[in-house]
Each structure stands twice: as structure tokens, then as C-alpha cells.
Amino acid sequence: MKRILLASAALLAFIGVAKAADLPARVQAPPPMAPVVVPPSWTGFYVGAGWGYGIWDMSSTVVPAGGLQGTTNNGGRGWLGMADIGYDYQFNVAGWNLVAGVFGDYDFGNMVGTSNFQLASGAFNTVTGVEKEKSFWDAGGRIGGLITPDILSYFSGGYSSAHFNGMNLQPLVAGFPLSTSSHNYSGWFTGAGIETKIASIPGLYFNTEYRFTSYSNATLPIAGTAATPGFGIPTSLKLQPSQQTVMSGLHYKFNWW
């Protein structure tokens, strides 16, 4: 009986060893992947130039002596050129590759519109003039994230100043010209854009950005209204512009690597 028990134990031990040999080897789980940190190739100073299209809208209120005549909306549009300069800094927060920067740009062009103003009630008291926004400049900052190592999506914001030429208005009475002076309007802009690194040319980036700008109002006297026969009322225009632009261009970053 003792021999039978020993033989049975030996047989069970042999079967256990054989089964253990058939089991696959334990594979150790790989360590968790660390966030991918993009090399800081977006850090650096840059200069650039661009082109685009813009429209402006002018809220216009006639202000005769003693009250308001009424408000109309006038507008213009046109092509623009741009030159800019700035600095970007790339950094990483919790695995997010971010870029923040400051910039300034000067935009020039000829955004033109025809404006109509009704100086008083009546069919023959409307005057017309050509209004031009000749230039504006913006200074601000931007911040965004890298969609890929070569593509940046961002938001922007800052201060803006725009120069509008004065208007020569169609006179109410022949021989008595009417006009307004030129003026610089100040305001604030917000925007959003996307910028792409051109891999084949180190340091070169292509950018497209949309901006909306709202400017403060200004009250400009209409020269000649007081001297106009049959009118004789000193009159002003209260003007408040806003504008929208879409600009594309190239940036060259100096200290790229």
C-alpha cells in the first residue's frame, strides 16, 4: 500500500511539472508612456509680411446744435498689406505643448466706402462723401497649442489704432463745400489664427488670422454747415467704426533650431 501511495504522489508531481512547462512565460507590462514633448523650435524672434482683405462698418450719428438727427450705418472694404514683428516662447504644461508670444504689426491699404448722412429732415438735406481707412496698427499677444509639432492654433488680442481720412461731402448748396477732418480711432481687437511651419525651409512659417476690432467714437464737426444758405446750423458727425480683417503671410524666425 505504501508503494502505491508513493507512486501516486510521484505521478501527480510529474503531471504538475509538465503542465507548468506548457504555460506561457509571464510578460511584464510596459511602463506608461511619457507625454511627447515637442522640441522648442517655435521659440524665437520673427519678422514677417502679409496681405489680406478687410471691411469696416461706421455707426454714424448726425449731431446738429441742440440734439441728434439720426443714426445710419455706412461701410467700406478693400485690400491690405502688412508688416509685423514679434517673439514667441514655446513651453510644456502637463503634456500640452503651448506657445505664447507678443507682436506688433502695421497694416496699410485703401478700404473705401461711400457714406450718406441726412443733416436735417427733408428730401434735399442728405449729403454723400467718400470715406477711406488708409492704415491701422495693432499691438498685442497670442497664446495657443501645437496641434502637431508643425501646426499652431492660437487666439490673439490687444490694442489697435486706425487712421481714417477726412471726407469731402456733396454740398447742400453749390459753392458752399462741406467737409470733415481726418481722425485716428483707438480700440481693442480679438482674433484667432493658425500657423504652419514650412519644413522644407528652416525658420519659415505660413500664417492666416482673422481679427475683429471695435474702436471708440469721435465727434467731428462738419465744416461749412453754419455758412450754408438756408441751413445755417453748426452740425457734427458722431462716428464709431469697427472692422474685420483676414490676413495671410510669412514669418521668418531668426533663432530656429
KAFENTA-V850380 format. One record per residue. N is the residue number from 1. RES is the residue in one letter. PHI is phi in degrees with one decimal (* if undefined). NEAR is the number of other ideal C-beta (glycine too) atoms within 8 Angstrom. Layout:
# KAFENTA-V850380
n = {N,N}
res = {RES,RES}
phi = {PHI,PHI}
near = {NEAR,NEAR}
This chain:
# KAFENTA-V850380
n = {1,2,3,4,5,6,7,8,9,10,11,12,13,14,15,16,17,18,19,20,21,22,23,24,25,26,27,28,29,30,31,32,33,34,35,36,37,38,39,40,41,42,43,44,45,46,47,48,49,50,51,52,53,54,55,56,57,58,59,60,61,62,63,64,65,66,67,68,69,70,71,72,73,74,75,76,77,78,79,80,81,82,83,84,85,86,87,88,89,90,91,92,93,94,95,96,97,98,99,100,101,102,103,104,105,106,107,108,109,110,111,112,113,114,115,116,117,118,119,120,121,122,123,124,125,126,127,128,129,130,131,132,133,134,135,136,137,138,139,140,141,142,143,144,145,146,147,148,149,150,151,152,153,154,155,156,157,158,159,160,161,162,163,164,165,166,167,168,169,170,171,172,173,174,175,176,177,178,179,180,181,182,183,184,185,186,187,188,189,190,191,192,193,194,195,196,197,198,199,200,201,202,203,204,205,206,207,208,209,210,211,212,213,214,215,216,217,218,219,220,221,222,223,224,225,226,227,228,229,230,231,232,233,234,235,236,237,238,239,240,241,242,243,244,245,246,247,248,249,250,251,252,253,254,255,256,257}
res = {M,K,R,I,L,L,A,S,A,A,L,L,A,F,I,G,V,A,K,A,A,D,L,P,A,R,V,Q,A,P,P,P,M,A,P,V,V,V,P,P,S,W,T,G,F,Y,V,G,A,G,W,G,Y,G,I,W,D,M,S,S,T,V,V,P,A,G,G,L,Q,G,T,T,N,N,G,G,R,G,W,L,G,M,A,D,I,G,Y,D,Y,Q,F,N,V,A,G,W,N,L,V,A,G,V,F,G,D,Y,D,F,G,N,M,V,G,T,S,N,F,Q,L,A,S,G,A,F,N,T,V,T,G,V,E,K,E,K,S,F,W,D,A,G,G,R,I,G,G,L,I,T,P,D,I,L,S,Y,F,S,G,G,Y,S,S,A,H,F,N,G,M,N,L,Q,P,L,V,A,G,F,P,L,S,T,S,S,H,N,Y,S,G,W,F,T,G,A,G,I,E,T,K,I,A,S,I,P,G,L,Y,F,N,T,E,Y,R,F,T,S,Y,S,N,A,T,L,P,I,A,G,T,A,A,T,P,G,F,G,I,P,T,S,L,K,L,Q,P,S,Q,Q,T,V,M,S,G,L,H,Y,K,F,N,W,W}
phi = {*,-62.0,-64.6,-64.2,-63.2,-64.5,-65.3,-64.9,-63.4,-65.2,-64.5,-64.3,-64.5,-64.5,-62.9,-63.9,-65.1,-63.9,-66.8,-62.9,-68.5,-79.9,-71.4,-67.9,-69.0,-66.1,-102.1,-74.9,-63.1,-67.4,-66.1,-60.0,-73.8,-77.4,-56.9,-77.5,-100.3,-76.1,-53.7,-74.9,-79.1,-91.6,-79.2,148.8,-81.8,-146.3,-126.8,-160.2,-148.2,-158.7,-150.1,176.1,-137.4,-141.2,-132.4,-126.1,-125.4,-121.6,-79.8,-122.3,-119.8,-79.3,-122.9,-76.5,-58.7,101.5,168.5,-106.4,-90.5,158.7,-117.8,-129.8,-111.5,-118.2,-160.2,-152.0,-157.1,168.7,-87.0,-134.2,-117.9,-148.8,-130.3,-143.4,-146.7,-170.6,-141.4,-117.3,-132.8,-96.6,-149.0,-122.2,-130.4,51.8,87.5,-91.8,-89.8,-114.3,-134.0,-125.9,-161.6,-124.2,-157.9,-143.5,-143.9,-119.3,-119.3,-135.7,172.6,-153.8,-83.1,-116.8,-149.8,-96.7,-112.7,-121.2,-135.4,-97.8,-72.7,-157.9,-67.6,122.3,-73.0,-111.4,-113.5,-98.6,-118.2,-128.7,-151.4,-93.7,-115.3,-127.9,-97.4,-90.0,-165.2,-157.7,-134.1,-126.4,-139.6,-172.4,-138.5,-145.4,-148.6,-165.6,-125.2,-84.3,-67.6,-134.5,-57.9,-111.1,-130.4,-112.7,-111.0,-149.5,-117.2,-134.9,-170.3,163.9,-98.9,-140.6,-137.2,-123.5,-108.6,-110.0,-68.4,-70.3,-113.0,-98.9,-92.2,-60.0,-69.7,-71.9,-130.1,-55.8,90.6,-125.6,-67.2,-123.0,-159.0,-124.2,-86.5,-71.6,-156.3,-102.8,-103.3,-113.8,-173.5,-131.7,-125.7,-130.5,-160.8,-151.3,-157.0,-139.3,-131.3,-124.8,-76.2,-89.1,-63.6,-76.1,-128.6,-55.6,91.0,-102.7,-133.2,-110.6,-129.9,-135.0,-144.3,-105.6,-134.5,-119.4,-128.1,-115.9,-107.7,-73.9,-88.2,-145.1,-105.7,-114.0,-65.5,-93.6,-66.5,104.8,-68.3,-67.0,-92.1,-74.5,-59.2,81.7,-118.1,63.1,-114.3,-59.8,-132.4,-127.7,-118.6,-95.8,-118.4,-138.7,-90.5,-139.9,-149.2,-130.8,-136.3,-127.6,-124.7,-126.0,-175.5,-118.4,-115.5,-114.8,-97.5,-74.3,-99.9,-84.3,-158.0}
near = {4,5,6,7,8,8,8,8,8,8,8,8,8,8,8,8,8,8,8,7,6,5,6,4,4,4,5,4,4,4,4,4,4,4,7,5,7,10,6,7,10,11,8,10,9,13,10,14,9,12,9,12,9,16,11,15,10,14,11,13,11,14,11,13,5,3,5,8,12,7,7,8,8,12,9,14,10,11,9,14,10,15,9,14,10,12,9,12,8,13,8,11,6,5,7,7,10,12,16,9,11,7,13,11,10,9,14,8,12,7,14,9,13,9,12,9,13,11,15,9,5,5,4,5,11,9,12,9,12,9,14,11,17,9,10,11,10,13,8,12,10,13,9,10,10,13,6,5,9,6,11,12,9,13,9,15,10,10,10,14,10,15,11,13,9,9,10,8,13,6,12,11,9,4,5,11,8,14,11,11,8,7,10,8,11,8,13,9,15,9,11,9,12,10,12,10,11,8,5,3,6,4,8,11,13,11,14,10,12,10,12,10,15,7,13,7,8,9,9,10,9,13,8,11,13,7,6,13,6,6,11,8,10,8,13,11,13,11,13,10,13,12,15,11,13,10,13,10,13,10,14,10,13,9,7,8,4}
